[in-house]
Amino acid sequence: MQALIEHRLPVAGHTTRALEVEGGGPGIVLLHGWGDSADTWRPLLAELGARDRRAIAVDLPGFGAATRLHPGALLPQLDVFAAELVQTWAGGRPVVVAGNSLGGCIALRLAERGELPLAGVIPVAPAGLEPPGWFDAIELDPIVRKLLATPIPVPLALLRGRTAFPHPRDGQRAAVDAFGPGDATRAAVAGLLEPGRRLLPELCSAPFDLAGIACPVLLVWGTRDRAIPRRSARIVLDRLPTTHVELIEGAGNCPQVDSTLRLLELLLPFPA
């Protein structure tokens, strides 16, 4: 069983926080979604460590403990960051990139780049396939609006729980807790929403060249994901018929925390 190692890591002009387990390969790179951090992958990393599988999760620029995004378009910045992470961490060996929501969008965009050492990608409810209505729902959420109006810090897990699960249900308490401790001030809430507003036009502008993907793709969706509808999988299947799709029964938008073992079962043998 491998211990989880937390450390700082320079990547593409940014400094980020990495959660890593050592072991065999192919290695697995884990990319979180909007409003999340590497902490969302802790349950899955624990299972991978128990199976001596090499993996790393990082805070994407603009989120968690990573440095801020620069002015200008955001997706190209995230592409550069993720590509350098893959190239440097892979050590010349093929790796699997799994990403949730925004991270799934980045994983698909990485798959278009034939020069990267990718064994395959696993987008989990990837953003960008359809116009994203989930962000408007979050901004209009009464609790988020109240957080923006109060100067009193509130538990950060509550805020991240609202962003990850706009329509929470029983059983997602552990998922909210997985986002980690800390308090959110009004400035922190506004700082979390700001990159989301900047990303919206980019996610609405057909950010993929799916026909250019040559590596294996496994799309994963939770059947109770109300943030990004699973009908979006049809867009990928129509343009990339070799894609495999797996549904996780009862899972929401973050199967890595509310259906960890099922996602692990899909991830470990991939690509077959």
Residue pairs with C-beta under 8 A, 6 or more apart in sequence:
1 49
1 50
1 52
2 21
2 22
2 23
2 48
2 49
2 50
2 52
3 21
3 49
4 19
4 20
4 21
4 42
4 45
4 46
4 49
5 18
5 19
5 20
5 21
5 22
6 17
6 18
6 19
6 20
7 17
7 18
7 20
8 15
8 16
8 17
8 18
9 15
9 16
9 17
9 18
9 58
10 16
11 58
11 81
11 84
11 85
11 88
12 80
12 81
12 83
12 84
12 85
14 61
14 66
14 67
14 81
15 66
15 67
16 58
16 59
16 60
16 61
16 64
16 65
16 66
16 67
17 37
17 38
17 58
17 59
17 64
17 65
17 66
18 38
18 56
18 57
18 58
19 38
19 39
19 41
19 42
19 45
19 56
19 57
19 58
20 55
20 56
20 57
21 45
21 48
21 49
21 53
21 54
21 55
21 56
22 52
22 54
23 48
23 49
23 51
23 52
23 53
23 54
23 55
24 52
24 53
24 54
25 53
25 54
25 93
25 94
25 95
26 54
26 93
26 94
26 95
26 96
26 119
27 54
27 55
27 56
27 89
27 90
27 93
27 95
27 96
28 48
28 53
28 54
28 55
28 56
28 95
28 96
28 97
28 98
28 267
29 55
29 56
29 57
29 82
29 85
29 86
29 89
29 95
29 96
29 97
29 98
30 38
30 41
30 44
30 45
30 55
30 56
30 57
30 58
30 98
30 99
30 103
30 256
31 57
31 58
31 60
31 82
31 97
31 98
31 99
31 100
31 102
31 103
31 104
31 106
31 107
32 38
32 40
32 41
32 57
32 59
32 60
32 63
32 64
32 99
32 100
32 101
32 102
32 103
33 40
33 99
33 100
33 101
33 102
33 103
33 104
33 127
33 164
33 253
33 254
34 63
34 101
34 102
34 127
34 135
34 163
34 195
34 196
34 199
35 63
35 138
35 160
35 163
35 164
35 192
35 196
36 63
36 64
36 100
36 101
36 160
36 163
36 164
36 179
36 254
37 59
37 63
37 64
37 65
37 179
37 180
38 57
38 58
38 59
38 64
39 64
39 178
39 179
39 180
40 57
40 100
40 164
40 178
40 179
40 254
40 256
40 257
41 57
41 256
42 57
42 178
43 178
43 256
43 257
43 260
44 55
44 256
44 257
44 260
44 263
44 264
44 267
45 55
45 57
47 260
47 261
47 264
48 54
48 55
48 264
49 55
51 268
53 268
56 85
56 89
58 66
58 85
59 65
59 66
60 66
60 78
60 81
60 82
60 102
60 103
60 106
61 67
61 68
61 69
61 77
61 78
61 81
62 68
62 69
62 74
62 195
63 192
63 195
69 77
69 78
69 195
70 77
73 202
74 195
74 198
74 199
74 202
75 105
75 106
75 109
75 199
75 202
75 203
75 207
78 102
78 106
79 106
79 109
79 110
82 97
82 106
82 107
82 110
83 110
83 113
83 116
86 95
86 97
86 110
86 116
86 117
86 118
87 116
87 117
89 95
90 117
92 117
93 117
94 117
94 118
94 119
95 117
95 118
95 119
96 118
96 119
96 120
96 121
96 122
96 267
96 270
96 271
97 107
97 110
97 111
97 118
97 120
97 121
97 122
98 107
98 121
98 122
98 123
98 124
98 267
99 105
99 106
99 107
99 121
99 122
99 123
99 124
99 126
100 124
100 125
100 253
100 254
100 255
100 256
101 124
101 125
101 126
101 127
101 227
101 228
101 253
101 254
102 127
102 199
103 124
104 123
104 124
104 125
104 126
104 127
105 123
105 126
105 127
105 128
105 203
105 207
107 121
107 122
107 123
107 126
108 121
108 123
108 126
108 128
108 208
108 210
108 213
108 217
108 236
109 207
109 208
110 116
110 118
110 121
111 118
111 121
111 213
111 214
111 215
111 217
112 208
112 209
112 210
112 212
112 213
114 212
114 214
118 215
119 215
119 216
119 271
120 215
120 216
120 217
120 218
120 270
120 271
121 215
121 216
121 217
121 218
122 217
122 218
122 219
122 220
122 266
122 267
122 270
123 217
123 219
123 220
124 220
124 221
124 255
124 256
124 263
125 220
125 221
125 222
125 225
125 227
125 228
125 230
125 253
125 255
126 219
126 228
126 232
127 203
127 228
128 203
128 207
128 208
129 208
129 228
129 232
129 233
129 235
129 236
130 228
130 229
130 231
130 232
130 235
131 203
131 204
132 200
132 203
132 204
132 228
134 166
134 227
134 228
135 196
135 197
135 200
137 166
137 227
138 144
138 162
138 163
138 166
138 193
138 196
139 145
139 193
141 162
141 166
143 158
143 162
144 159
144 162
144 163
144 189
144 193
147 154
147 159
147 184
147 186
147 189
148 186
148 189
148 190
149 186
150 186
151 185
151 186
153 183
153 184
153 185
154 183
154 184
155 181
155 182
155 183
155 184
156 179
156 180
156 181
156 182
156 183
156 184
156 188
157 176
157 177
157 179
157 180
157 181
157 182
158 176
158 184
159 184
159 188
159 189
159 192
160 176
160 179
160 180
161 168
161 172
161 175
161 176
161 179
162 168
163 192
164 175
164 176
164 179
164 253
164 254
165 172
165 175
165 176
165 227
165 252
165 253
165 254
166 226
166 227
167 226
167 227
168 176
169 224
169 252
171 258
172 252
172 258
174 257
174 258
175 252
175 254
175 257
175 258
178 257
184 192
210 235
210 236
210 239
210 240
211 239
211 240
213 240
216 242
216 244
216 270
216 271
217 236
217 240
217 242
217 243
217 244
218 243
218 244
218 245
218 246
218 266
218 270
218 271
219 233
219 236
219 243
219 244
219 245
219 246
220 245
220 246
220 247
220 248
220 255
220 263
220 266
221 228
221 230
221 233
221 245
221 246
221 247
221 248
221 251
222 230
222 247
222 248
222 250
222 251
222 252
222 253
222 254
222 255
222 258
222 259
223 230
223 247
223 248
223 249
223 250
223 251
224 250
224 251
224 252
225 251
225 252
225 253
226 252
226 253
227 252
227 253
228 253
230 247
233 243
233 245
236 243
237 243
237 245
246 266
248 255
248 259
248 262
248 263
248 266
250 259
251 258
251 259
251 262
252 258
255 262
255 263
256 263
